């Protein structure tokens, strides 16, 4: 409708850390985010801890958060693929 479209271009980067990875991104209309993923050893296994922060125009945040929640599974899968790629490189 008018100037609004159903697609968004997002620019982002994955940054390796000692215990996981950081994803930083920027989308249109001043939306910025940072997700920190840590792999923690717990008992006999490992746990993936995620911390997410996002800022933007308050009028848009309801829509943005809904979209982010729907795409969260895809993001987690991409993170796991990255880990598997790194494991294969070593």
Secondary structure, DSSP 8 states (H G I E B T S, - for coil): -TT--S----EEEEEEETTEEEEEEEETTTEEEEEEEEEEEETTEEEEEEEEEEE--HHHHHHHHHHHHHHHHHHHHHHHHHHHHHHHH-
